[in-house]
Amino acid sequence: MARNIFKGLGIALVTPFTADGEVDYKAIVRLVEYQIQNGADFLCILATTGETPCLSTEEKENIKKLVVDTNRGRLPILMGCGGNNTRAVVEELKTADWTGIDGVLSVCPYYNKPSQEGLYQHFKAIAEASPLPVVLYNVPGRTGINMKSETTVRLARDCENIVAVKEASGSLEQVDEIIKNKPERFDVISGDDALTFSMVASGAAGSISVIGNALPKEVSRMIRLEFKGEYEAARTIHHRFTELYSLLFVDGNPAGVKALLHEMGFIENVLRLPLVPTRITTLQKMTEILKTLKI
């Protein structure tokens, strides 16, 4: 029976682009090394923050191979594989090359707005087809449908290789219901930076973080302090970033964190349409916060 290895700080890795809009493969190497050297526990690639809908099949394959080669087995790698066509996702799971990948992150079907039974059957089919452990991804703000706690727990109990859920519903009540009723081997992972402190305090196994792209050392320290029961020290770190959490998402993800990484000298501040860079006023506020934090 599969168990979850994606614990602690996971990085929802951005896809950097050059000034002319091409994938910046050199910057990817720099970012992966930065994460590994500064406290990340696992990497999450080719998902929402990576602007995956705007990448070609060839680009996605190149990014996957580069991250695997750069990582050299040092951290577990979780890779996005989901969609709203169950048959197509199942086919990809059966035919893709998963060398160097340790798990699959699969988002709730978007646009179709299936029932809870539809969600259950969709993920059951994915679990049966996947050669790797599966982490569910519930993000109703993007998909238009919330996977309820009962459905998540039912999947956790019925499907041996569904090992966790990335919860980004924004509902701490829902998170608590899952944690209370889930099998012991199944974990909840925060999908919302602003709620990570509270979710880990309630029993979540960690976070798949956007802000961690820029500040892995600080975020990983917060989570590790919580794991040790040192909540006051962890809360202090959490409160340092409260305003930054909001600013990172006010103009859409990953516009905020890409601007932050640009200010830190890691990448160009370039996104692919329909996403555009964060507003100057937002960037100025983030820059001021960075100066205050002395990061």
C-alpha positions as CSV (number, residue, x, y, z in Angstrom):
1,M,0.0,0.0,0.0
2,A,1.5,3.4,-1.1
3,R,2.3,6.0,1.5
4,N,2.8,9.7,1.1
5,I,6.4,10.8,0.7
6,F,5.5,14.5,-0.1
7,K,5.9,16.1,3.3
8,G,7.2,19.4,4.6
9,L,7.9,22.2,2.1
10,G,7.1,21.4,-1.5
11,I,7.8,24.1,-4.2
12,A,5.2,24.8,-6.9
13,L,8.0,25.5,-9.3
14,V,7.5,28.4,-11.7
15,T,8.5,28.2,-15.4
16,P,10.9,31.1,-16.1
17,F,10.9,32.6,-19.6
18,T,13.5,34.7,-21.4
19,A,12.8,38.3,-22.4
20,D,11.6,37.0,-25.8
21,G,9.1,34.5,-24.2
22,E,11.0,31.3,-24.6
23,V,11.5,28.8,-21.7
24,D,14.6,29.8,-19.8
25,Y,16.2,26.5,-19.1
26,K,19.3,28.0,-17.4
27,A,17.1,29.8,-14.9
28,I,15.3,26.5,-14.2
29,V,18.6,24.9,-13.2
30,R,19.4,27.9,-10.9
31,L,15.9,27.7,-9.3
32,V,16.1,24.0,-8.6
33,E,19.5,24.3,-7.0
34,Y,18.3,27.2,-4.9
35,Q,15.4,25.2,-3.6
36,I,17.5,22.2,-2.8
37,Q,20.1,24.2,-1.0
38,N,17.6,26.2,1.0
39,G,15.3,23.7,2.7
40,A,12.8,22.4,0.2
41,D,11.6,18.9,0.9
42,F,10.2,18.1,-2.5
43,L,9.5,19.7,-5.9
44,C,6.1,20.1,-7.7
45,I,6.6,20.7,-11.4
46,L,4.3,21.4,-14.4
47,A,1.3,22.4,-12.4
48,T,-0.6,25.7,-12.0
49,T,2.3,27.9,-10.9
50,G,4.4,26.5,-13.8
51,E,1.9,28.0,-16.4
52,T,1.5,24.5,-17.7
53,P,-1.6,25.3,-19.9
54,C,0.6,27.6,-22.0
55,L,3.5,25.2,-22.5
56,S,3.9,22.9,-25.6
57,T,4.2,19.2,-25.2
58,E,7.9,19.5,-26.2
59,E,8.5,22.2,-23.6
60,K,6.9,20.2,-20.9
61,E,9.0,17.1,-21.7
62,N,12.2,19.2,-21.8
63,I,11.4,20.8,-18.4
64,K,10.6,17.5,-16.8
65,K,13.9,16.0,-18.1
66,L,15.9,19.0,-17.0
67,V,14.5,19.1,-13.5
68,V,15.0,15.3,-13.1
69,D,18.6,15.6,-14.3
70,T,19.4,18.7,-12.1
71,N,17.8,17.1,-9.1
72,R,19.7,13.9,-9.4
73,G,17.4,12.1,-6.9
74,R,18.0,14.6,-4.1
75,L,14.4,15.5,-3.6
76,P,11.1,13.7,-4.5
77,I,9.4,15.1,-7.5
78,L,5.7,15.5,-7.9
79,M,4.4,16.2,-11.4
80,G,1.1,17.6,-12.6
81,C,-1.0,15.2,-14.8
82,G,-4.7,16.1,-14.8
83,G,-7.5,17.5,-16.9
84,N,-11.2,17.4,-17.6
85,N,-11.1,14.5,-20.0
86,T,-10.8,11.4,-17.9
87,R,-9.9,9.1,-20.9
88,A,-7.1,11.4,-22.0
89,V,-5.6,11.7,-18.5
90,V,-5.7,7.9,-18.2
91,E,-4.0,7.5,-21.6
92,E,-1.3,9.9,-20.6
93,L,-0.7,8.1,-17.3
94,K,-0.3,4.8,-19.2
95,T,2.0,6.0,-22.0
96,A,4.2,8.8,-20.6
97,D,7.7,8.3,-19.5
98,W,7.7,8.7,-15.7
99,T,11.5,8.2,-15.2
100,G,12.7,10.2,-12.2
101,I,9.2,11.3,-11.1
102,D,7.9,10.1,-7.8
103,G,4.2,11.0,-7.8
104,V,1.4,12.5,-9.8
105,L,-0.6,15.6,-8.9
106,S,-4.0,15.5,-10.5
107,V,-6.4,18.5,-10.4
108,C,-10.2,18.2,-10.2
109,P,-11.8,18.4,-13.6
110,Y,-12.4,22.0,-14.6
111,Y,-15.2,23.6,-16.6
112,N,-17.3,20.3,-16.8
113,K,-18.4,20.8,-13.1
114,P,-19.0,17.1,-12.4
115,S,-21.0,15.8,-9.4
116,Q,-19.3,14.4,-6.4
117,E,-19.9,10.9,-7.8
118,G,-18.3,12.1,-11.1
119,L,-15.3,13.3,-9.2
120,Y,-15.0,10.0,-7.4
121,Q,-15.2,8.0,-10.6
122,H,-12.7,10.3,-12.4
123,F,-10.1,9.9,-9.7
124,K,-10.8,6.2,-9.2
125,A,-10.0,5.7,-12.9
126,I,-6.8,7.8,-12.6
127,A,-5.7,5.8,-9.5
128,E,-6.2,2.5,-11.3
129,A,-4.2,3.8,-14.3
130,S,-1.3,5.5,-12.5
131,P,2.0,3.8,-12.2
132,L,2.9,6.3,-9.4
133,P,1.2,7.5,-6.2
134,V,-1.4,10.1,-6.8
135,V,-2.0,13.4,-4.9
136,L,-5.4,14.9,-5.5
137,Y,-5.6,18.6,-6.1
138,N,-8.8,20.4,-4.9
139,V,-8.8,24.1,-6.0
140,P,-12.4,25.2,-6.6
141,G,-11.4,28.8,-7.3
142,R,-9.9,27.6,-10.5
143,T,-12.0,24.5,-11.4
144,G,-15.5,25.8,-10.5
145,I,-16.2,22.7,-8.4
146,N,-15.3,21.8,-4.8
147,M,-14.5,18.2,-3.9
148,K,-16.2,17.7,-0.6
149,S,-14.4,16.2,2.4
150,E,-16.6,13.0,2.1
151,T,-15.5,12.4,-1.5
152,T,-11.8,13.0,-0.6
153,V,-12.0,10.5,2.3
154,R,-13.9,8.0,0.2
155,L,-11.2,8.1,-2.4
156,A,-8.5,7.8,0.2
157,R,-10.1,4.7,1.7
158,D,-10.9,3.0,-1.6
159,C,-7.8,3.7,-3.7
160,E,-4.5,2.4,-2.3
161,N,-2.3,4.6,-4.4
162,I,-4.1,7.9,-3.7
163,V,-1.8,9.1,-0.9
164,A,-2.7,12.8,-0.3
165,V,-4.7,15.8,-1.3
166,K,-3.5,19.3,-2.0
167,E,-6.3,21.3,-0.4
168,A,-6.8,24.8,-1.7
169,S,-10.5,25.1,-1.0
170,G,-9.8,27.9,1.5
171,S,-12.0,26.1,4.1
172,L,-10.3,25.2,7.3
173,E,-13.5,23.4,8.3
174,Q,-13.2,21.2,5.3
175,V,-9.5,20.5,6.0
176,D,-10.3,19.6,9.5
177,E,-13.1,17.1,8.4
178,I,-10.6,15.4,6.1
179,I,-7.9,15.1,8.7
180,K,-10.4,13.8,11.3
181,N,-11.8,11.1,9.0
182,K,-8.9,10.1,6.7
183,P,-7.0,6.8,6.8
184,E,-3.7,7.1,8.7
185,R,-1.6,6.6,5.6
186,F,-3.3,9.5,3.8
187,D,-2.1,13.1,4.2
188,V,-3.5,16.6,3.6
189,I,-1.1,19.2,2.1
190,S,-1.7,22.9,2.1
191,G,-2.3,24.5,-1.3
192,D,-2.7,28.0,0.1
193,D,0.3,29.8,1.5
194,A,-1.8,32.1,3.7
195,L,-3.3,29.0,5.4
196,T,-0.3,26.8,5.7
197,F,0.5,27.7,9.3
198,S,-3.1,27.0,10.4
199,M,-3.4,23.8,8.3
200,V,-0.1,22.3,9.6
201,A,-1.2,23.2,13.1
202,S,-4.3,21.2,12.4
203,G,-2.4,18.2,11.2
204,A,-1.5,18.8,7.6
205,A,1.7,17.2,6.4
206,G,3.1,20.3,4.8
207,S,2.6,22.7,1.9
208,I,2.9,22.9,-1.9
209,S,4.0,26.5,-1.8
210,V,4.2,29.4,-4.2
211,I,6.0,31.8,-1.9
212,G,8.5,29.1,-1.3
213,N,9.9,29.7,-4.8
214,A,11.4,32.9,-3.4
215,L,11.7,32.2,0.3
216,P,12.2,28.5,0.8
217,K,14.5,28.8,3.8
218,E,12.0,30.8,5.8
219,V,8.9,28.8,4.9
220,S,10.6,25.4,5.5
221,R,11.8,26.7,8.9
222,M,8.2,27.6,9.8
223,I,6.8,24.2,8.9
224,R,9.6,22.4,10.7
225,L,9.1,24.4,13.8
226,E,5.4,23.4,13.7
227,F,6.3,19.8,13.3
228,K,8.3,20.1,16.5
229,G,5.4,21.8,18.3
230,E,7.2,25.2,18.5
231,Y,4.1,27.1,17.4
232,E,5.0,30.5,18.7
233,A,8.3,30.7,16.8
234,A,6.5,29.4,13.7
235,R,3.7,31.9,14.1
236,T,6.3,34.7,14.2
237,I,7.6,33.7,10.8
238,H,4.0,33.3,9.4
239,H,3.1,36.8,10.5
240,R,6.2,38.3,8.8
241,F,4.7,37.3,5.5
242,T,1.0,38.0,6.0
243,E,1.0,41.0,3.7
244,L,3.2,39.3,1.1
245,Y,0.9,36.3,0.9
246,S,-1.9,38.6,-0.4
247,L,0.3,40.7,-2.7
248,L,1.6,37.6,-4.5
249,F,-1.9,36.7,-5.7
250,V,-3.6,40.0,-6.1
251,D,-2.7,40.1,-9.8
252,G,-2.9,36.4,-10.4
253,N,-0.5,33.5,-9.9
254,P,2.3,33.3,-10.7
255,A,2.6,37.0,-11.6
256,G,3.4,38.0,-8.0
257,V,6.1,35.4,-7.3
258,K,7.7,35.9,-10.7
259,A,8.0,39.6,-9.9
260,L,9.5,38.7,-6.6
261,L,12.0,36.3,-8.2
262,H,12.9,39.0,-10.7
263,E,13.6,41.5,-8.0
264,M,15.8,38.9,-6.3
265,G,17.8,38.4,-9.6
266,F,16.7,34.9,-10.5
267,I,14.5,35.3,-13.6
268,E,13.1,37.7,-16.1
269,N,9.7,39.1,-15.2
270,V,7.9,37.5,-18.1
271,L,4.7,35.5,-18.3
272,R,2.8,34.0,-21.2
273,L,-0.6,35.4,-22.3
274,P,-3.3,35.4,-21.1
275,L,-1.2,36.1,-17.9
276,V,0.6,39.4,-17.6
277,P,3.2,40.8,-15.1
278,T,2.0,42.1,-11.8
279,R,1.2,45.9,-11.6
280,I,4.0,48.3,-10.8
281,T,2.2,49.4,-7.6
282,T,2.1,45.7,-6.4
283,L,5.7,45.2,-7.2
284,Q,6.7,48.3,-5.3
285,K,4.9,47.1,-2.2
286,M,6.6,43.7,-2.4
287,T,10.0,45.3,-2.9
288,E,9.4,47.5,0.2
289,I,8.5,44.4,2.2
290,L,11.6,42.6,1.1
291,K,13.7,45.5,2.3
292,T,12.0,45.5,5.6
293,L,12.5,41.8,6.0
294,K,16.1,42.1,4.9
295,I,15.9,39.2,2.5
